[in-house]
Amino acid sequence: MNPFAILMFIPAAACFILGFYCFRKGNLIGARTLGFLLLSITLWSTMYGLELLSSELETMRLFNRISYPGIATVPVFFFLFVMAVADRRKWFSAGRLFLLFLIPLFTVISMWTNEIHWFFYEVSALEIQGGFPIQKLVHGPLFWINISYTYLMLVAGILVLIREFVYSAESYRKQLSLILIGTLAPVLVNVNYIFRIFPVGYLDLTPVAFSIAAFFAAVSIFRFRILDLRPIARETIVESLQDGIVVIDDSKLVIDSNPMANRLLTVDDSNILGVHFEIAFRHIPGVVRFLGSNASQSELIHDNRIIELRRTDILGKRGKRRGSVLLLTEVTDRKRIEEALRKSEESLALAVKGGNIGLWDWKAGGGEMALNERYYQIMGYKSGELHLSFQEWKSHVHPEDLIPALESLYKCYNGDSDFFEIEYRMLSKTGDWIWVHDRGEVSERDEDGKAFRILGTHIDITSRKLVEEALRESQELYRKLATTDMLTGVMNRYSLNHILSVEMERAMRYSKTLSFIMFDLDDLKRINDTLGHLAGDTALKSVASFVSSRIRKSDSLGRWGGDEFLIVTPETDLKGAVDMAAKLQKGLRELEFPEIGELSISIGVSSKKENDSSYDDILRRADKALYESKARGKNTVTAI
């Protein structure tokens, strides 16, 4: 058994286990790329070990072909791993990955078809080395394309690592140095294998060397946690910042920008990275002027946004300037608020100057309120004549308004609110109660959150209150005129129609009983003819007053027209309505009215039936019943 085969299986097993562990840490992009690198090395080492165990040339060629997907992709995965360590995440796009794997794909196809064209390996023969069979390979032109691409990836990765080492803080250099040291092993071993500097025959120890490099990289990731720190700092802080950041090196090239900067400056980072700032931001002259000056702070208006620009120099370990960071903060809303506040303050100053608004300044710790001239005028005093402490202010507030005013004030004082707004009456110097509108806002609080100083305005609203009161009385009178019969004080026909609609709909929807009692005053014409119309009006009012006092709160009484009245009785069947009508008739007959004498009423009663479609059906029956009561000699109750 070829002992060198064992040398291949050991790192293959270690790389497989370590690769599996890397994929378990898949939340780190660097761990994933290292995992792919380890799997490629595992495939390479395993197949090469099996090749070394073989004694037949065809079997060796087979294992060599199987190993080549691993061999061709190792340098690409190494380069991607380095880019992850350097936190160049923009490299991991579908387009770039496709281009990076084109040459490895070409290499694998060329190697698998080598026995057709022999351009990859010019010679593939069996040779005895150290007493063991080994495959002798003479490299062809396609092989050198592959090896050139391999070294391009390795050198590019090493240069990126060196740059990161130079520019990184001390805390990262230990991790980066481990990766750099590990990278030297596969480079040196592979160079020796290709160019035969030290004689090792046709034995390729490059997989073992790559395993060593992967081990150092894994230690850097999982022992010193380089990827736990760097990507988190870049992704979760810089990428998610609400401020824009643009990094410019000492050559004036834009080397980084976060999404917020791209949005504020309306640029695409793929078009500005690696470009001189004058070209990258040529569409924004204000940025170019600022970066070309020595100023550390400025403002810019771009794309309807107001942006604050601040610049900070990046200094090296020895104080040498290495570049600068441009910090961009959108202050559009703040500027608009400031402008609105300025205009508001100007408006307030004009209003105060015009003498319309009283101002007060109260230090809650004690002492008097500071008042302006208008405050004194509103209260009827001369300037300085009124001395208002908190207790004195309370004595000037109307007793009915004091408690609501104090509740609003105490909420503001205790911290439940930052302002209060109240309307209340105050006693003026003349002894009259005047209405005022006060609005106060806390300007200072103590350590316990209690208000220490409150500033406020004081406006005379007496005239407005008088107008509001007159309007309220007018609206109440209008409502009464619109819904009440002016002679009897009961509902008019308009209001009755509304009640009829509501009660009929409710009765039909919920299958409730509903009855109407229609009555009129007997012999009203006789009273008008013998005693006069005033007596007739008195009779109508007396009957309406009597019936109103005897019906339920749920019933509704209204004047239907002339001497006819209607009672709407919800949830009352025909028998109940008849009983109610009889009681009203009897009760009225037992009374005697001065200057009029006895009064009586004729009554018709009807209730809702199943086939009734509207309240008109019930009204027609009630009206017919009333007519029959009249025909039977008046002072009678008839139900239909």
C-alpha positions in Angstrom: 0.0 0.0 0.0 1.3 3.4 -1.0 1.9 5.3 2.3 1.3 8.6 0.6 -2.3 7.6 0.0 -2.8 7.6 3.8 -1.3 11.1 3.9 -4.2 12.1 1.6 -7.0 10.4 3.5 -6.2 12.0 6.8 -6.6 15.7 5.6 -9.6 14.5 3.5 -11.4 13.3 6.6 -10.5 16.4 8.6 -11.6 18.7 5.8 -14.9 16.8 5.5 -15.7 17.1 9.2 -14.6 20.8 9.3 -16.6 21.5 6.2 -19.7 20.0 7.7 -19.2 22.2 10.8 -18.9 25.3 8.5 -22.3 24.6 7.0 -23.8 24.4 10.4 -22.5 28.0 10.8 -24.2 28.9 7.5 -25.4 32.3 8.9 -21.9 33.6 8.2 -21.2 34.0 4.5 -17.5 33.4 5.1 -18.3 30.1 6.8 -20.3 28.9 3.8 -17.5 29.7 1.3 -15.0 28.0 3.6 -17.3 25.0 3.7 -17.3 24.8 -0.1 -13.5 25.2 -0.1 -13.2 22.3 2.3 -15.5 20.1 0.4 -13.5 20.7 -2.8 -10.3 19.8 -0.9 -12.0 16.7 0.5 -12.9 15.6 -3.0 -9.5 16.3 -4.4 -7.6 14.6 -1.5 -9.9 11.6 -1.4 -9.7 10.9 -5.2 -6.0 11.5 -5.2 -5.6 9.0 -2.3 -7.6 6.4 -4.2 -5.5 7.1 -7.3 -2.3 6.5 -5.3 -3.8 3.1 -4.1 -4.5 2.1 -7.7 -2.1 0.0 -9.7 -3.8 0.3 -13.1 -3.5 3.3 -15.3 -7.2 3.5 -16.4 -8.3 3.4 -12.7 -5.8 6.2 -11.9 -7.2 8.3 -14.8 -10.8 7.7 -13.6 -10.0 8.9 -10.1 -8.1 11.9 -11.5 -11.1 12.8 -13.6 -13.4 12.6 -10.6 -11.1 14.8 -8.6 -11.0 17.7 -11.1 -14.2 19.4 -10.1 -12.6 19.8 -6.7 -9.2 20.8 -8.1 -10.6 23.4 -10.5 -12.9 25.1 -7.9 -10.5 25.3 -4.9 -8.9 28.6 -6.0 -12.3 30.2 -6.7 -13.6 29.2 -3.3 -10.4 30.4 -1.8 -10.8 33.8 -3.5 -14.5 34.0 -2.4 -13.6 33.2 1.1 -11.0 36.0 1.2 -13.6 38.4 -0.2 -15.9 37.4 2.7 -13.2 38.0 5.2 -12.6 41.4 3.6 -16.3 42.0 3.9 -16.7 42.6 0.1 -20.2 41.3 0.0 -21.1 43.0 -3.2 -18.8 40.5 -4.9 -21.4 37.7 -4.2 -23.7 38.5 -7.1 -25.0 35.9 -9.6 -23.2 37.5 -12.5 -19.8 37.6 -10.8 -20.1 34.0 -9.6 -21.0 32.8 -13.1 -17.9 34.5 -14.5 -15.6 33.2 -11.8 -16.6 29.6 -12.4 -16.3 29.8 -16.3 -12.6 28.8 -16.4 -13.1 25.9 -13.8 -15.9 24.6 -15.9 -13.8 24.8 -19.1 -11.0 23.1 -17.2 -13.1 20.2 -16.1 -14.5 19.6 -19.6 -11.0 19.8 -21.1 -9.6 17.4 -18.6 -12.5 14.9 -19.0 -12.0 14.9 -22.8 -8.2 14.8 -22.7 -7.9 11.4 -24.3 -9.6 12.8 -27.4 -7.3 15.8 -27.9 -4.4 15.4 -25.4 -4.2 19.2 -25.0 -4.6 19.1 -21.2 -2.2 16.3 -20.4 0.2 15.5 -23.2 1.3 12.3 -21.4 -0.5 10.1 -19.0 1.5 7.0 -18.2 2.2 4.6 -15.4 5.6 4.9 -13.6 7.1 3.3 -10.5 8.3 5.8 -7.9 9.7 4.6 -4.5 8.5 1.1 -5.3 4.9 2.2 -5.9 3.0 2.8 -9.1 2.2 6.4 -9.8 0.7 8.3 -12.8 3.2 10.3 -14.7 1.6 13.5 -16.2 3.1 15.9 -18.7 1.2 19.1 -18.8 -0.3 20.4 -22.0 -1.4 24.0 -23.0 -4.9 23.7 -21.6 -3.4 22.8 -18.2 -1.4 26.0 -18.2 -4.5 28.0 -18.8 -6.0 26.3 -15.7 -2.8 26.8 -13.6 -2.6 30.5 -14.7 -6.2 31.1 -13.5 -5.5 29.2 -10.3 -2.5 31.5 -9.5 -4.5 34.5 -10.5 -7.2 33.6 -7.9 -4.6 32.8 -5.3 -2.5 36.0 -5.9 -5.7 38.2 -6.0 -6.8 36.7 -2.7 -3.4 37.1 -1.1 -3.3 40.8 -2.2 -6.7 41.5 -0.7 -5.6 39.8 2.5 -2.4 41.9 2.6 -4.4 45.1 2.1 -6.8 44.2 4.8 -3.9 43.4 7.1 -2.4 46.8 6.5 -5.6 48.8 6.9 -7.2 46.8 9.7 -7.2 47.6 13.4 -4.8 45.7 15.6 -7.6 43.5 16.9 -8.1 41.9 13.4 -4.4 41.5 12.4 -3.9 38.2 14.4 -6.8 36.6 12.5 -5.6 37.9 9.1 -2.0 36.8 9.8 -3.2 33.2 10.4 -5.0 33.1 7.1 -1.9 34.6 5.3 0.5 32.2 6.8 -1.8 29.2 5.9 -2.1 30.5 2.3 1.7 30.3 1.8 1.7 26.5 2.1 -0.4 25.5 -1.0 1.3 28.2 -3.1 4.8 27.0 -2.2 4.0 23.3 -2.5 2.2 23.7 -5.8 4.9 25.8 -7.3 7.4 23.1 -6.3 5.2 20.4 -7.9 4.8 22.3 -11.2 8.3 23.5 -11.7 10.2 20.6 -9.9 12.3 23.0 -7.7 12.8 20.2 -5.1 12.6 16.7 -6.4 9.4 14.9 -5.3 8.8 13.1 -8.6 5.2 13.1 -9.8 3.7 13.1 -6.3 1.4 16.1 -5.8 1.2 17.2 -2.2 -0.9 20.3 -3.0 -4.2 18.9 -1.4 -2.3 18.5 1.9 -1.0 22.0 1.7 -4.5 23.4 1.0 -5.8 21.4 4.0 -3.2 23.2 6.1 -4.4 26.6 4.7 -8.0 25.7 5.4 -7.1 24.7 8.9 -5.6 28.1 9.6 -8.6 29.8 8.0 -11.0 27.8 10.2 -9.0 28.7 13.4 -9.3 32.4 12.4 -13.1 32.1 11.9 -14.1 29.8 14.8 -11.4 30.5 17.4 -10.8 34.2 16.9 -14.3 34.9 15.4 -13.1 37.3 12.7 -16.3 36.8 10.7 -18.5 37.3 13.8 -17.1 40.7 14.2 -16.4 42.2 10.7 -19.6 41.4 8.8 -21.8 42.2 11.8 -20.2 45.6 12.0 -20.6 46.2 8.3 -24.0 44.6 7.7 -26.0 45.4 10.8 -24.6 48.8 11.5 -23.4 50.5 8.3 -25.9 48.9 6.0 -28.9 49.7 8.2 -27.8 53.2 9.3 -30.4 55.9 8.8 -27.5 58.2 7.8 -25.7 57.9 4.6 -22.0 57.0 4.5 -19.5 57.5 1.7 -15.9 56.4 2.2 -13.2 58.1 0.0 -9.6 57.0 0.1 -6.5 59.2 -0.1 -6.5 59.0 -3.9 -10.0 60.7 -3.9 -11.6 57.4 -5.1 -15.0 56.3 -3.7 -14.4 52.9 -2.1 -17.6 52.3 -0.2 -21.2 53.6 0.2 -24.2 52.4 2.1 -27.8 52.1 0.8 -28.9 55.3 2.5 -26.1 57.3 0.9 -27.1 55.8 -2.5 -30.7 56.8 -1.9 -29.9 60.3 -0.8 -27.5 61.0 -3.6 -29.6 59.1 -6.2 -26.6 57.0 -7.3 -25.9 53.3 -7.9 -22.9 52.0 -5.9 -21.9 49.8 -8.8 -21.3 53.0 -10.9 -19.4 55.0 -8.3 -17.1 52.5 -6.5 -13.5 52.9 -7.5 -14.4 56.1 -9.3 -12.9 59.6 -8.5 -15.5 61.5 -6.5 -15.6 64.4 -9.0 -16.8 61.9 -11.6 -19.0 59.8 -9.3 -20.9 62.9 -8.1 -20.6 65.1 -11.1 -24.4 65.4 -11.2 -24.4 67.0 -7.7 -22.0 70.0 -7.8 -22.6 70.8 -4.1 -21.0 67.4 -3.0 -18.1 67.9 -5.4 -17.4 71.4 -4.0 -17.7 70.2 -0.4 -15.3 67.3 -0.9 -12.9 69.6 -2.8 -12.9 72.1 0.0 -11.5 72.1 3.6 -14.9 72.5 5.2 -16.1 69.9 7.7 -19.8 70.6 7.5 -22.3 72.0 4.9 -25.8 71.7 3.7 -27.1 70.5 0.3 -30.4 70.6 -1.4 -30.8 67.7 -3.8 -33.9 66.0 -5.2 -36.2 68.0 -3.0 -34.3 66.9 0.1 -32.2 69.0 2.5 -29.1 67.0 3.3 -26.5 67.8 6.0 -23.0 67.0 5.0 -20.2 66.2 7.5 -16.7 65.0 6.8 -14.3 63.1 9.1 -10.8 62.2 8.2 -9.6 58.6 8.5 -6.1 58.5 10.1 -3.6 55.7 10.1 -1.8 54.3 13.0 0.9 57.0 12.8 -1.6 59.8 12.2 -1.2 59.8 8.4 -4.4 60.7 6.6 -5.7 57.7 4.7 -9.0 59.1 3.4 -12.2 60.5 4.7 -15.8 59.5 5.6 -18.7 61.6 4.3 -21.7 61.4 6.6 -25.0 62.4 5.0 -28.1 63.1 7.2 -31.5 64.1 5.7 -32.8 67.1 7.7 -35.7 68.0 5.4 -38.4 67.4 8.1 -36.3 69.2 10.8 -35.7 72.2 8.6 -39.4 72.4 7.7 -40.3 72.2 11.4 -37.8 74.9 12.2 -39.2 77.1 9.4 -42.7 76.5 10.6 -41.7 77.3 14.1 -40.0 80.5 13.0 -43.1 81.6 11.2 -45.3 80.6 14.1 -43.1 82.6 16.5 -43.4 85.6 14.1 -47.1 85.2 13.9 -47.4 85.0 17.7 -45.2 88.0 18.1 -47.4 90.0 15.8 -50.5 88.8 17.6 -49.1 89.7 21.0 -47.9 93.1 19.7 -51.4 93.8 18.4 -52.6 93.5 21.9 -55.0 90.5 21.4 -53.3 87.9 23.5 -52.4 87.9 27.2 -49.3 86.0 28.2 -48.4 84.4 31.6 -45.3 82.7 33.0 -45.7 80.6 36.1 -43.0 79.0 38.1 -44.7 76.2 39.9 -42.3 76.3 42.7 -44.0 79.4 44.1 -44.2 83.1 43.6 -46.4 85.2 41.4 -47.2 84.8 37.7 -45.5 87.1 35.3 -48.2 88.8 33.2 -48.0 91.0 30.1 -49.9 94.2 29.5 -52.8 92.5 27.7 -53.5 90.1 30.6 -54.1 93.1 32.9 -56.4 94.7 30.3 -58.5 91.6 29.9 -59.0 91.5 33.7 -59.8 95.2 33.9 -56.6 96.2 35.8 -53.8 98.6 35.1 -50.4 97.2 34.5 -48.9 95.9 37.8 -52.1 96.4 39.7 -53.0 92.7 39.8 -50.6 90.3 41.7 -51.5 86.7 40.9 -50.1 83.8 42.9 -51.6 80.4 42.3 -53.9 80.8 45.3 -55.0 84.2 44.2 -55.7 82.9 40.7 -58.0 80.1 42.1 -59.9 82.8 44.0 -60.7 84.6 40.7 -62.0 81.4 39.0 -65.8 80.8 38.9 -66.7 78.0 41.5 -68.4 75.9 38.8 -65.3 76.0 36.6 -62.6 75.6 39.2 -62.5 71.8 39.6 -62.4 71.1 35.8 -59.7 73.7 35.4 -57.6 72.3 38.2 -57.9 68.8 36.9 -56.4 69.8 33.5 -53.7 71.8 35.2 -52.7 69.0 37.6 -52.5 66.5 34.7 -50.0 68.8 33.0 -48.1 69.4 36.3 -47.8 65.7 37.1 -46.5 64.8 33.7 -49.6 63.1 32.2 -49.6 65.7 29.5 -47.2 68.5 28.3 -49.9 71.1 27.8 -53.5 71.9 28.9 -56.3 73.9 27.3 -59.2 75.2 29.3 -62.1 77.7 29.0 -63.4 79.1 32.3 -64.9 82.2 33.9 -62.8 84.7 35.9 -63.8 87.5 38.1 -62.8 90.9 36.6 -62.0 94.1 38.6 -65.6 95.4 37.9 -67.1 92.2 39.5 -68.3 90.8 36.2 -67.6 87.2 35.1 -65.7 87.1 31.9 -65.0 84.0 29.8 -61.3 83.3 29.0 -59.4 80.7 27.1 -56.1 79.6 28.6 -53.5 77.3 27.0 -50.4 76.4 28.9 -47.4 74.3 28.0 -44.6 73.0 30.2 -41.2 74.4 29.4 -39.2 72.9 32.3 -39.6 69.9 34.6 -37.7 68.9 37.7 -35.9 65.6 38.4 -39.1 64.0 39.5 -40.9 64.9 36.3 -43.0 67.6 37.9 -43.6 70.8 36.0 -41.2 73.6 37.2 -42.2 76.3 34.7 -45.3 76.6 32.6 -45.9 79.3 29.9 -49.3 80.1 28.5 -51.7 82.4 26.7 -54.8 84.2 28.0 -57.6 85.2 25.6 -60.9 87.0 26.3 -63.7 84.9 24.7 -66.7 86.5 26.4 -68.1 87.8 23.1 -67.8 84.3 21.6 -69.5 82.7 24.5 -72.4 85.2 24.3 -72.8 84.4 20.6 -72.7 80.7 21.3 -75.3 81.0 24.1 -77.6 83.0 21.8 -77.1 80.5 19.0 -77.9 77.6 21.4 -81.1 79.3 22.6 -82.1 80.0 19.0 -81.5 76.4 18.0 -83.5 75.1 21.0 -86.4 77.5 20.1 -86.3 76.4 16.4 -86.3 72.7 17.4 -89.3 73.3 19.7 -91.1 75.2 17.0 -90.4 72.4 14.5 -91.6 69.5 16.7 -94.2 70.9 19.2 -97.8 72.1 18.8 -97.6 75.7 20.0 -101.1 75.7 21.5 -101.1 72.5 23.6 -97.4 71.8 24.0 -97.6 68.2 22.8 -96.1 66.8 19.7 -97.2 68.3 16.3 -98.1 66.1 13.4 -94.6 66.3 11.9 -93.2 64.7 15.1 -96.0 62.2 15.3 -95.2 61.0 11.7 -91.6 60.3 12.8 -92.7 58.4 15.9 -95.2 56.4 13.9 -92.5 55.3 11.4 -90.0 54.4 14.1 -92.5 52.4 16.2 -94.1 50.6 13.3 -90.7 49.5 11.9 -89.7 48.3 15.4 -92.9 46.4 15.9 -92.7 44.7 12.5 -89.0 43.8 12.9 -89.3 42.3 16.3 -93.0 41.1 16.1 -94.1 43.4 18.9 -97.6 44.7 19.5 -98.5 48.3 18.8 -101.7 50.3 19.3 -103.0 53.7 18.4 -105.6 55.7 20.5 -107.2 58.5 18.5 -109.6 60.9 20.3 -111.2 64.3 19.9 -112.8 66.8 22.3 -116.6 66.6 22.3 -118.6 69.7 21.5 -115.6 72.0 20.8 -117.8 74.0 18.3 -120.4 74.6 21.1 -117.7 75.8 23.4 -116.3 78.2 20.8 -119.7 79.5 19.9 -121.0 80.0 23.5 -117.8 80.8 25.4 -115.5 82.0 22.7 -112.4 80.7 21.0 -110.1 81.4 23.9 -112.3 79.1 26.0 -112.0 76.5 23.2 -108.2 76.8 23.2 -108.2 76.5 27.0 -110.3 73.3 26.7 -107.9 71.8 24.2 -104.9 72.6 26.4 -106.6 71.2 29.5 -107.4 67.9 27.7 -103.8 67.7 26.4 -102.3 68.4 29.8 -104.6 65.8 31.5 -103.8 63.0 29.0 -100.0 63.8 29.1 -100.1 63.3 32.9 -101.8 59.9 32.6 -100.0 58.0 29.9 -96.7 56.1 30.2 -93.2 57.5 29.5 -93.0 55.1 26.5 -96.2 56.4 25.0 -96.3 59.5 22.7 -99.1 62.1 22.5 -99.5 64.5 19.7 -102.1 66.8 18.1 -103.2 65.2 14.9 -105.2 68.2 13.7 -108.0 70.5 14.9 -109.5 68.9 18.0 -108.1 65.4 17.2 -105.2 63.9 19.2 -103.3 60.6 18.8 -101.6 58.4 21.4 -99.0 55.9 20.1 -98.6 53.0 22.6 -95.7 50.6 21.9 -95.9 47.0 23.0 -99.6 47.3 23.9 -102.3 45.0 22.5 -105.8 46.0 21.7 -107.2 45.1 25.1 -104.5 47.1 26.9 -105.1 50.1 24.7 -108.9 49.9 25.3 -108.4 49.8 29.0 -106.1 52.8 28.8 -108.6 54.7 26.7 -111.4 53.9 29.2 -109.4 55.2 32.1 -108.6 58.4 30.3 -112.3 58.9 29.4 -113.5 58.2 32.9 -110.7 60.3 34.6 -111.5 63.3 32.4 -115.2 63.1 33.1 -114.5 63.3 36.9 -112.8 66.7 36.5 -114.5 70.0 36.3 -112.8 72.9 34.6 -113.5 76.5 35.8 -115.4 78.7 33.3 -115.8 75.7 31.0 -117.4 73.0 33.0 -117.2 69.3 32.3 -115.2 68.0 29.3 -115.5 64.6 27.5 -113.7 62.9 24.7 -114.7 60.3 22.0 -112.1 57.6 21.4 -111.2 55.2 18.7 -108.7 52.3 19.3 -106.9 50.0 16.9 -103.9 47.7 17.0 -101.4 46.3 14.5 -102.5 43.2 12.7 -100.4 40.6 10.8 -101.4 41.8 7.4 -100.7 45.5 8.1 -98.1 46.9 5.8 -97.8 50.3 7.3 -99.0 52.5 10.1 -101.6 54.0 7.8 -103.6 50.7 8.0 -103.8 51.1 11.8 -104.7 54.8 11.5 -107.6 54.2 9.2 -109.1 51.7 11.6 -108.5 54.1 14.6 -110.1 57.0 12.6 -113.1 54.7 11.7 -113.5 53.7 15.3 -113.5 57.3 16.4 -116.2 58.1 13.9 -118.3 55.3 15.3 -117.8 56.6 18.8 -119.1 60.0 17.7 -122.1 58.3 16.0 -123.0 56.4 19.1 -123.4 59.6 21.1 -119.9 60.8 22.0 -118.0 60.2 25.2 -117.5 56.6 24.1 -114.7 54.1 23.4 -114.8 52.0 20.2 -112.2 49.5 19.2 -111.6 48.0 15.7 
